[in-house]
């Protein structure tokens, strides 16, 4: 990727302060819901001149926990951009109804009727969904006004200048509060420069080959493929190609074949779309992941602070050059970041061509050989985690030059960048770390990385951290 492409990618990825890939909005929704559930009960108990006893605390705790679980199941904490406000309010009431059903079941099974004041609980059960709905409506109004002024927007490209692409475009244009800015249409079947929507200024910007070039340069946030299913070969080829971009890719299927598609679906203005490539951290999971990173990295840095000072002194006293080597890497969304390591070589390759370390490599210093073998050279990356550029667990960041080499040789390679790079990962604890001197070794590493992204959970992260402590630091192919 040349300098111009990197600059273009960076400018797109920086637009909008609420990114779909690192959405704090859902986290705010969940925190607000918990505060409303607890706060309303506390206020009503106080108004009734009752005591804030353990029974009310237990009710607030159990209901907020059940609400969190049920809200995930009903889709309340998924992105509601592009969906009906009425449906969102209905989902709030449905979720709370399920919670109240569960809570009442517990009360009757354990005969806890006398522990609760009837009037307080009835008022609470009615007030919570109303308050949460009011908050959701207010949040929508605020976001709508922000998006109308260009804040929190996403650049969208539509592949297909006929139905259903035109229907999708009309839905987006009629709902400016969604914050989606359509760049234009891309289609091999329609002449460039034409305007399929007569009353709108949207044009056919080019053919699918132009879209590929611009997607590779990072000029879009989302790409919607709205081609008829009879062009399945074109769709398949395009989807395969876009695996090596950092765009979120969605398919707008033909309505009659919609049920045949085995993928997660949602709606944009009532039109079904299927997410093909998307991040697993598009909800409160992003908050959980970030909390996990901050807590664990803070604890680990306190433990390794003194050893890091000794390693830094050893590096400085035994060879010339800086203690910390900052390497160019790709982070989330393919955005370039600087990853810190203790310098272990006399040379500092960081350009368009980066030679991997090999056995007996003369560039490696004596201290460097030890800290590389034991992965101690990577300890400064816990600071990168605190900075928010990396995670403790995730796909290992590769050199920019290696990314450009492998993205065209391994299908799905760039999908690693839908999450933050990690200090350790599923591939590393399964033996795929160190030198990748063959394409097959890199393919195997990517296979494990993509498995991690598809199956992420907090427990999986903790499992990887645990396995890293006992088997992930030393590998036979690490030089």
N, C-alpha and C positions, 0 to 999 in steps of 0.2 A: 504493500500500500504506500503510495507516495505521500508527500507532505500535504498536498492539496486535498487528497482523500481523507487523511487523518483529520485535517482541520474541519472539513465538511461534516465528518462523523461526530466530532466533538461538539460542534455548534448545534447539531440536531439533538444530541443526547442531553445537552444542558438546558434545553427549552422546557419551561414549566417546572414549578417547584414541587408538584405532587406527581411523581412518576408512577406509571402503572407497575413497573418492575420493583419499586421500593415504596409501595403505598403505605403511608402512615395514616391515611384517612380511615381505613378499615380498623386500624388499631384504636383510633380516636372513637370510632363508633362503638367498639366493644367496651372500652373504658367508660364511656358515657353511659352505656346501657347498665353496666354494673353499678355505677354511682347512682343512677336513677332508681334502680331496684332497691338498693340499700337505703339511699337517702329518703325516698318516699315513705318506706316503712318506718324509719326512725322518726320522721316528722309526724306521721299519723299516730304513732305510739305516744309521742310527746303531747300532741293535741288532745288525745284521749286521757291524758294524765295517768298513763300506765307506766310500768317500769320496763326499761330496755333489758329484758331478761334473756336467758340463754335460749329460750324457745323461739323468740323473735330473731335472734342472731342466727340460729340454725335455719330458720325459714328463709332468711335473706341469703345465706350462704348456699343452701341447696338449690334455691330457685335461680340464683345467678349462675351457678355451675350448670344446671340443666338448660338454662336459656342459652348459654354459650354453646353447648353441644348441639341442641336442637336448631339453633340459628345456622350452624354450619350445615346441618342436614337439609334444612329448608332453603339454603342458598342465600340467606339474608346477608352474609358477610362476603359474598362474591361481589364483583363490580356490578353496580346498577346503572352504570352509564349506558344510555340508550334504551332503558326499560321504563315502563310506566310507573309513575309515582303512586297511582292507585294500587297497583300490584305490590309495590313495596310496603305500603301501609297494611294491605291484606296479609302479607307475609308476617309482619310484626304481630298482628293480632293472632294469627294462626300459631305462631311460635309460642306466644305467651299462653294461649289456650292449652297447648300440649304440656307446658310447664305446670300450669295450675292443675291439670288433670293428674299429673304425676305427684304433685305436692298433696293434693286431696287424698290420693290413694294411700300415701304414707300416713297421713293423719288418721284415716279410718282404720287401716290395718293395725296400727299401734295404739289406737284408741287415745289420741292426743287432743280430742275435741275441747276439753276443758282448759287446755294450756293456752289457748288463743282467744283473744277478744273477737267475737264475731263481727262487730261493726268495723273494727280496724282492718281485719283481713279482707272483708268485702270491699271496703273503700280502696285498699291497696291493690287488690286484684283488678279493679276497674281503672285506677289511676295510672298504673305502670304502662299499659299499652298505649294509652292516650298520650302520656308524656313522651314516650319513645317515638311515637308517630309524629308528634309536634316537633321534636328535635330533628327527625329525619327530613320533614318538610322544610324546616328552617335551613338545614344544611344544604338541601337541594337549591333553595333560592339563592343562598350565598354563592354556591359553586356556579350556578347559572350566570350570575352577574359577573363573576370573575372570568368565566370562560368567554363571555361575550366581549370582554375587553382584551382577550388574547392570553390570559393567564391559564396555566394548566391545560394546554392544548396538545393535540397529537397530530402529526402529519400522516395523512392517509393516502394511499394509492389504490385505485380500483382496477383490477385486471378484468376487462370485459365491458364494452360500451353498448351492450344490448341487455335485455332482461337476463338475470335479475340485477345486473350491475346498475342499471338506471334506477330501479326501485330502491336499491340500497342508497344510492347517491341522493335521491329525493328525500328519503327518510332522514338522512344526516343533515341535509340543508334545511329541512323543516324543524330541526331540533338543534339550534345553535348552542343551547346550554350543554350539549354533550361534549363540547370542546374538541370536535373533530374537524380538522381543516383538510379538505380534499385537494390534493395536488393536481389531480387530473385522471383521465382514463388511459389505459394501455391495452391495445388490441391489435392483432394482426389482420382482423377482418374489416376494420373501418379506417378510412383515410385520415392521415395525420392532420390535425388542425381543425377538424370538423367539430361541431357542437351537438352531441346527441340530445341534450336537453335544451330545446329551442329557447326557453325563457331564461336560461342560466348561462353564465360565462365559462363554465367548465368545458375544457377542450380534450380531445384525444392527443395526448402529449407525444405518443410514439408507439412503437411495437413492443412486444414482450422482451426482445433483446435489449432495448434501451432501459426497460424496467430493471432487468438483471444488473446492468451496469450501475444504475443509480442505487439499487438496493445494496450492492456490494460496497458502494461508497458511503453507505449509512445515511442516505437522504430521506428515509422514511422511518416512522415509528411502527406503523401497521400496514400490512398489505392484505387486501381482501380479494380473493380469487373468485370471480363471479362468472365463470365460463360454463356453458352447458356440459352435462355429463358425457355427451357424445364425443367431446374433445378430451376424453380421459387421458390420452397419451400426452397431450400438451400440459394438462394439469399435473400429471405425475412427474413429467420432466421438470416443470417449473418448481414444484414442491421439493423435489430432490435438490435442485440448484439452490433454492432459498434456505436449505439446511445449513449452507455455508455463509449465511448472512446473520446479522444480529437483530433482524426485524421479527416482530410478532406476526405470524402468518395465520390467516383464517380463510376458511372455505365457505362460500355462500352456495349451498347445494340446491339442486333442483328439488322442489317441494316433494315430488312424487318418489324420489329416491332417498329422501332425508333419513328414513328409518334404517336404511341399509348401511349407513355410515357409523362405524364403531368408534366414536370420538365424543369428547365433551362438547356440549352445545350451549349456546345462549342466544339472545335475541338483540338485534339492533333495529329499533323502530318497528318491532313486530316481525321482522324478517329473520329466520333462523340462520345462524352461522356456526361453523365448527372450527374450534381452535386446533390447529395442527401442531404448531410450535409455540409454546408459551412457557412462561416461568412458573415454577412451583410456589414462588413467594409473591403471590398477588393478593394477599389478604393479611389477616393477623399473624399468619405464619412468618411474615417478614419481621414483625415485631418480636416474635419468639426467637427467631434466628439471631437477630441483632442483640437481644438481651443475653442470649446464650454466649455470643461472641464476647461481649463486653465483660460479663461476669467471669468467664473462664480465662480470658486473656489477662484480666487484671490480677487474678489470683496467681496465674502462672508467672507473670512478670515480677511479682513480689518474690516468688520462689527462686527465679533464675537471675535476678538482678546481679548478685555477687559473682556467680559463674560467668556472666556476660562480661563483667569488668575484667576478669582474668583472661578470657578469650580475646577481648579487645587489646589488652596489653601484649599478649603473645603475638598477635597478628602485627601489631605496630613495631615490636622490637625485633622481629625476625625477618622482615622484608620491607622494602620501600613501597609506599603508596598509601592510600586512604584505608582506614579501618573498615568502613562500611562501603560496600559496592552497591550502587543503585542500578537495577536492571530494568529496561523497558519491557513491559508485559501488557497483555490485554486483560482488562477487568470486565465487570459486568457490562453487557450491551456492546462489547467490543471496544470500549473506551480505553485508551492507553493510560496505564498507571506506572509508577515507579516502585518496584519491589526491593526491599532492603535485605542484604545478606552480609555476613562477615566476609571480607575479601579473602579468597583462598588461592588466587592465582597472581602471577606477576603481570599477566595481561588482563585487560578489561574489555573483552569483546562485547559491544553493545550496539552494533550497527545493523546494516541490512544483511550481513552474513555473520552467523554465529556458529562457531565450531563447538560441538559437544565435547565434553571431557572424555578421554579414553584412558584405558589402562596404560600406565607409564607416561602419562602426559607431562611433558617438560614444563608446561606453564604452571603446574600446581606446586605450591610451596610445601615445605615439610609440615608446617602447622596446618596448612590448607588441606593436605591429604587426610589428616586425622579428623578435622572438623567436618569435612565433606562426607567421609565414611560414616560418621556418627550423626550426621545431619545437624550438628551444632552450629554450622554456618547459617542455618535458617532461623535461628532464635530471634533476630531482630524483626522478623516478620510479624511477631506478636504486636509490635508497635503499629505495623500496617493494619492489623485487625482493629486496634483501638481507633485508628484514623477512619475506619469504615471502608477502606479500599479492598480488604480481604476478609475471609472468614477463617476460622480455625479449621473447619472441615469443608472441603470442596475440591473441584478438579484442580490439580497443580497448574500454576501459570507457566506457559511456555514462552520462549523468546518470540518476539514479534516476527523475526525472520522465519522461525519454524512454523508459526501459525500460517504465514503466507505460503509456505511450502506445502503443508499438509492439508490445508482447507480444500484444495482442488483434487487431492488424492484419496481422502477418506470422507465418505458420505456422513453428514451429521457432525463433522468436526467442530464447526463454529457454534453448535448448540451448547457446547460447554460454557459459553459466555452468557447464557441466560441466567446464570448464578454467579456469585462472587468466587474468585479463585481461592483455594484453601492452602493452608500449611501442610495438611495431610489429607488423604482422601481414600475412597473405597478401592481405587486401583492400587495405591501404595501399600495398604495393609494386606492386599492379596498378591503381593509380590511383583507388581508392575511398576517399579520405580528404578531410577538410575538411567543408564544409557539406553537409548532407543536407536540402535544401529541398523535396524531393519524396519520396513514398512509394517510387517506383521506385528512387531512389538508395539508400535504406536497404535495400530488398529485395536489391539487387545486393551491397551490403556484407555482408549476412547470408549470402548465397549463398556468398561467398568464405570467410567465417568458418567455416561448416559444412563446407566442402570441406577446410579446414585441419584441423579436428578429426577428420574421417574418415580423413585421409591423413597424420597427423602422423608425423614421423621426425626424428631429430637432423639428418640431412642437409638436410631441408626447412627446419628452423630456421636452419641456417647459411646456406642459400641466401637466406632472407628477410633475415637480418642483412646479408649481402653486398650484396643489392639495395637495402636501406635506405640504406646508406652512399653509394651512387652516385645513387639516384633517389627515395628514400623520404622525404627531409626536406622537400622543397619540392613544393607542389601548387598547381594553378591555382585551386582552390576553397577554399583555406585563408585565412581572414581573422582 
